[in-house]
Amino acid sequence: MSGQQRELTMRFLAEPTDVNYGGKVHGGMVMKWIDQAGYAAAVGWSGHYSVTVAVGGIRFVAPIHISDLVTVRTKLVYTGSSSMHFAVDVKARDPMGGEERLCTHCIIVFVAMGQQVPARPVPVPPWTPTSEDDQRLAEYALKVMELSKGIEATIEAIAG
Ligand SMILES: CC(C)(COP(=O)(O)OP(=O)(O)OC[C@H]1O[C@@H](n2cnc3c(N)ncnc32)[C@H](O)[C@@H]1OP(=O)(O)O)[C@@H](O)C(=O)NCCC(=O)NCCS
């Protein structure tokens, strides 16, 4: 498939309307940016419309200030049959100067969907990690999803 790329970067400007009660960018907006970048990365990799199935290991490390230039970087770290797992870093900096800061990181998982009605998951081109770093990232993504599936199962068992 042509045009496939493993990494994708999107940039956003934190607007005054993105503010939370403490005067910083609210977490929901950061998650929206992550979802948008993940969507662009997933459809680019798979060539199919894709849906978010899970977000795991999300950590808000530092706040984003209004008027910051925000950079969202996605890196494909694992593919299953229909799923694509991306490691996402969100960094921000004052566009008038200053250091870029890591603000949020997570793993987001998309599933490629076919065109039939109702739509069902379809296979994606595989990503095969070769370097040690890539193998570690793939293992990390799988661990995060195992943990989050485990939490779901526990909640279901408790809630009945
Ligand atoms: C995504 C969806 C089609 C999966 O349906 P499903 O019946 O679970 O389908 P499958 O069992 O075939 O699973 C498809 C893939 O999802 C993965 N998956 C399912 N639940 C998951 C979870 N909790 N975490 C991570 N991956 C998960 C499976 O591992 C499988 O991946 P693989 O093909 O690489 O092995 C369905 O859950 C859905 O439509 N969800 C809503 C998506 C949506 O609307 N997103 C936007 C919300 S903001």
The ligand as an SDF file (V2000), in Angstrom:
LIG
                    3D

 48 50  0  0  0  0  0  0  0  0999 V2000
  -14.3440   -1.6910   17.7170 C   0  0  0  0  0  0  0  0  0  0  0  0
  -15.4670   -2.7020   17.6750 C   0  0  0  0  0  0  0  0  0  0  0  0
  -16.0110   -2.8220   16.2570 C   0  0  0  0  0  0  0  0  0  0  0  0
  -14.8640   -4.0580   18.0860 C   0  0  0  0  0  0  0  0  0  0  0  0
  -15.9120   -4.9600   18.0820 O   0  0  0  0  0  0  0  0  0  0  0  0
  -15.6850   -6.4440   18.6220 P   0  0  0  0  0  0  0  0  0  0  0  0
  -16.9590   -7.1690   18.5170 O   0  0  0  0  0  0  0  0  0  0  0  0
  -14.9800   -6.4080   19.9460 O   0  0  0  0  0  0  0  0  0  0  0  0
  -14.7150   -7.0080   17.5060 O   0  0  0  0  0  0  0  0  0  0  0  0
  -13.5830   -8.0740   17.6440 P   0  0  0  0  0  0  0  0  0  0  0  0
  -13.8340   -9.0060   18.7960 O   0  0  0  0  0  0  0  0  0  0  0  0
  -13.3960   -8.6610   16.2610 O   0  0  0  0  0  0  0  0  0  0  0  0
  -12.2940   -7.2160   18.0350 O   0  0  0  0  0  0  0  0  0  0  0  0
  -11.7170   -6.3700   17.0790 C   0  0  0  0  0  0  0  0  0  0  0  0
  -10.3990   -5.8880   17.6290 C   0  0  0  0  0  0  0  0  0  0  0  0
  -10.6530   -5.0190   18.7210 O   0  0  0  0  0  0  0  0  0  0  0  0
   -9.7720   -5.3650   19.7770 C   0  0  0  0  0  0  0  0  0  0  0  0
  -10.3650   -5.0090   21.0590 N   0  0  0  0  0  0  0  0  0  0  0  0
  -11.5980   -5.3140   21.4910 C   0  0  0  0  0  0  0  0  0  0  0  0
  -11.7610   -4.8340   22.7440 N   0  0  0  0  0  0  0  0  0  0  0  0
  -10.6070   -4.2010   23.0810 C   0  0  0  0  0  0  0  0  0  0  0  0
  -10.1450   -3.5020   24.2350 C   0  0  0  0  0  0  0  0  0  0  0  0
  -10.9060   -3.3380   25.3150 N   0  0  0  0  0  0  0  0  0  0  0  0
   -8.9000   -3.0050   24.2250 N   0  0  0  0  0  0  0  0  0  0  0  0
   -8.0940   -3.1440   23.1300 C   0  0  0  0  0  0  0  0  0  0  0  0
   -8.4770   -3.7800   22.0000 N   0  0  0  0  0  0  0  0  0  0  0  0
   -9.7140   -4.3120   22.0000 C   0  0  0  0  0  0  0  0  0  0  0  0
   -9.6200   -6.8680   19.6550 C   0  0  0  0  0  0  0  0  0  0  0  0
   -8.4640   -7.3250   20.3640 O   0  0  0  0  0  0  0  0  0  0  0  0
   -9.5120   -7.0370   18.1560 C   0  0  0  0  0  0  0  0  0  0  0  0
   -8.1960   -6.7550   17.7490 O   0  0  0  0  0  0  0  0  0  0  0  0
   -7.4130   -7.7510   16.7070 P   0  0  0  0  0  0  0  0  0  0  0  0
   -8.3210   -7.9330   15.5050 O   0  0  0  0  0  0  0  0  0  0  0  0
   -6.1810   -6.9970   16.3330 O   0  0  0  0  0  0  0  0  0  0  0  0
   -7.1530   -9.0180   17.4300 O   0  0  0  0  0  0  0  0  0  0  0  0
  -16.6410   -2.3550   18.6300 C   0  0  0  0  0  0  0  0  0  0  0  0
  -16.1930   -2.4930   19.9740 O   0  0  0  0  0  0  0  0  0  0  0  0
  -17.1580   -0.9470   18.4200 C   0  0  0  0  0  0  0  0  0  0  0  0
  -17.8450   -0.6630   17.4390 O   0  0  0  0  0  0  0  0  0  0  0  0
  -16.8390   -0.0490   19.3650 N   0  0  0  0  0  0  0  0  0  0  0  0
  -17.2500    1.3480   19.2790 C   0  0  0  0  0  0  0  0  0  0  0  0
  -16.1800    2.1390   18.5190 C   0  0  0  0  0  0  0  0  0  0  0  0
  -16.5110    3.6060   18.5640 C   0  0  0  0  0  0  0  0  0  0  0  0
  -17.6550    4.0060   18.3240 O   0  0  0  0  0  0  0  0  0  0  0  0
  -15.4970    4.3930   18.8460 N   0  0  0  0  0  0  0  0  0  0  0  0
  -15.6550    5.8020   18.9980 C   0  0  0  0  0  0  0  0  0  0  0  0
  -15.9610    6.0880   20.4090 C   0  0  0  0  0  0  0  0  0  0  0  0
  -15.3400    7.6520   20.8380 S   0  0  0  0  0  0  0  0  0  0  0  0
  1  2  1  0
  2  3  1  0
  2  4  1  0
  2 36  1  0
  4  5  1  0
  5  6  1  0
  6  7  2  0
  6  8  1  0
  6  9  1  0
  9 10  1  0
 10 11  2  0
 10 12  1  0
 10 13  1  0
 13 14  1  0
 14 15  1  0
 15 16  1  0
 15 30  1  0
 16 17  1  0
 17 18  1  0
 17 28  1  0
 18 19  1  0
 18 27  1  0
 19 20  2  0
 20 21  1  0
 21 22  1  0
 21 27  2  0
 22 23  1  0
 22 24  2  0
 24 25  1  0
 25 26  2  0
 26 27  1  0
 28 29  1  0
 28 30  1  0
 30 31  1  0
 31 32  1  0
 32 33  2  0
 32 34  1  0
 32 35  1  0
 36 37  1  0
 36 38  1  0
 38 39  2  0
 38 40  1  0
 40 41  1  0
 41 42  1  0
 42 43  1  0
 43 44  2  0
 43 45  1  0
 45 46  1  0
 46 47  1  0
 47 48  1  0
M  END
$$$$
